[in-house]
Amino acid sequence: MVEDMVSSQLDIRGVMCPINIVQIKLKLKEIENDGILEIVLDEGEPMQNVPRSIKKEGHKVVKVEKIPEGCYKLLVRKNGGGLK
């Protein structure tokens, strides 16, 4: 199960673009290639922009889950080729 493989977590609820993207990039640099980053973020603009930016950087969103309080949890697999 992917949830059992989470390498690191990042809660960016209340953090606006582009700061949330910067925080994700920094956190992804800290984990090993193929590691899983769990991200909790707000619905709306963050949920529209963050997955697109992650994919653009070459990483893979492996799971999206709506959680209480109007938030989402993303599980992102780090691609070794991204975030140079």
ABEGO torsion letter per residue (X at the ends): XAAAABABBBBABGBBOAAAAAAAAAAAAABBBGBBBBBBBBBEAAAAAAAAAAAAAGBBBABBBBBBGGBBBBBBBBBAABGX
